[in-house]
């Protein structure tokens, strides 16, 4: 019941944030963006103590830091990028240590193809950001791959939740990068934020619903 209640709060807060991005006031963005992540972190906190829980919580906290950097009036994109990069490293560690140590190399092929396509589209507009964005793309694809490895090693529902979350995270970041470095889109904020919050919610659920 508590997970369901917090999930409803996540949805309501995320909707309020997305609405504020398009219609204002701006102060609602500063309230509801971090508040949504606080509710998501609260979901992960419901589970008993475990290495998986602690690593995912660290990733969620660094994601919250990244959110704060990206919503500041001054351009803190690089700071946000680094925060999310660290978050993905924690997620990679969590997925690897919790059953993802048996790599499926065939699953890496479509991810490498996707990463190559993204870099092909992004590199012309990156300028000085070529190196950090390239590293970020490789790390998030590794995160998705490890989530897939964990799921295919355990076939647990929590593994599926984490894999779906990782894929949505990659989709959110792809839209963000294309909108910033390729071509702005009117619907970008909705697509970025909806997929991002759904991704973090699913990853938090993979902690809360993880069997003892």
SVG drawing of the C-alpha trace seen along z (x, -y; Angstrom):
<svg xmlns="http://www.w3.org/2000/svg" viewBox="-2 -32 39 49">
<polyline fill="none" stroke="black" stroke-width="0.4" points="0.0,0.0 2.8,-2.4 4.6,-1.7 1.3,-2.4 0.7,-5.6 4.3,-6.8 3.9,-5.8 0.8,-8.0 2.7,-10.9 5.5,-10.3 3.0,-10.6 1.3,-13.7 4.6,-15.5 6.0,-14.6 2.8,-15.8 3.1,-19.1 6.7,-19.5 6.1,-18.8 3.1,-21.3 5.3,-23.9 8.0,-23.4 5.5,-24.4 3.1,-26.8 5.0,-28.0 5.4,-29.3 9.2,-28.6 9.2,-28.2 7.1,-25.1 9.9,-23.5 12.3,-24.1 9.8,-22.4 8.4,-19.5 11.5,-18.3 13.4,-17.4 10.3,-16.4 9.5,-13.8 12.9,-12.2 12.5,-12.4 9.3,-10.3 11.2,-7.8 14.0,-7.6 11.5,-6.9 10.2,-3.9 13.7,-2.4 14.1,-3.1 11.3,-0.7 13.3,2.4 15.5,4.2 19.2,3.3 21.3,4.9 24.3,4.0 21.9,3.7 19.7,1.2 22.7,-0.9 24.1,-1.2 20.8,-2.0 20.2,-4.7 23.6,-6.2 22.6,-6.3 19.3,-8.0 21.0,-10.6 23.5,-11.5 20.6,-11.6 18.9,-14.1 22.1,-16.2 22.1,-16.0 18.5,-17.2 19.3,-20.2 22.3,-21.2 20.2,-20.9 17.3,-23.1 19.5,-25.9 19.2,-29.2 22.9,-29.2 24.2,-26.5 25.4,-23.6 25.0,-21.0 28.5,-19.5 28.0,-19.3 24.7,-17.6 26.3,-15.2 29.0,-14.2 26.4,-13.7 24.4,-11.3 27.6,-9.6 28.4,-8.8 24.8,-7.6 25.1,-5.2 28.3,-3.8 26.5,-3.0 23.7,-1.4 26.2,0.7 27.8,1.9 24.4,2.7 23.3,4.7 26.7,6.5 26.9,7.5 23.3,8.6 23.4,11.3 24.7,9.6 28.1,11.2 27.3,13.6 27.6,11.3 25.4,11.9 27.5,10.5 24.7,10.8 22.7,8.2 25.6,5.8 25.4,5.7 22.1,3.7 23.3,1.4 26.6,0.7 24.7,0.0 22.3,-2.4 25.3,-4.1 27.0,-4.5 23.9,-6.0 23.5,-8.5 27.1,-9.6 26.8,-10.0 23.9,-12.3 25.3,-14.2 29.0,-14.7 28.7,-17.5 27.0,-19.7 29.0,-18.8 32.0,-21.1 34.0,-20.9 31.5,-18.4 32.6,-15.6 34.7,-13.7 32.3,-13.9 29.2,-13.1 31.0,-10.1 32.0,-8.8 28.5,-9.3 27.0,-7.4 29.3,-4.5 28.6,-4.4 24.8,-4.5 24.9,-1.8 27.0,0.3 24.4,-0.3 21.6,0.9 23.6,4.0 24.3,4.9 20.6,4.5 19.8,6.9 22.5,9.3 21.1,9.4 17.6,10.0 18.6,12.8 20.7,14.4 17.9,14.4 14.6,14.0 13.2,12.2 10.5,9.5 12.8,7.1 15.3,7.6 12.7,6.9 11.8,3.7 15.4,2.5 15.9,3.4 12.9,1.4 14.1,-1.5 17.5,-1.4 16.1,-1.4 13.8,-4.3 16.8,-6.2 18.7,-5.8 15.7,-6.9 15.3,-10.0 19.0,-11.0 18.9,-10.4 16.0,-12.8 17.7,-15.3 20.9,-15.1 19.2,-15.4 17.1,-18.3 20.2,-20.2 22.8,-19.4 20.8,-18.4 17.4,-20.1 15.1,-21.6 11.7,-19.9 8.5,-21.3 7.6,-18.0 11.1,-17.4 10.5,-18.3 7.5,-16.1 9.3,-13.1 12.5,-13.6 10.8,-14.0 8.1,-11.4 10.6,-8.7 13.1,-9.9 10.8,-9.8 9.4,-6.4 12.9,-5.1 13.9,-6.1 10.6,-4.8 11.1,-1.4 14.6,-1.2 13.4,-2.1 10.7,0.5 13.4,3.1 14.7,2.4 11.4,2.2 10.1,5.4 13.3,7.3 12.9,10.6 14.7,11.1"/>
</svg>
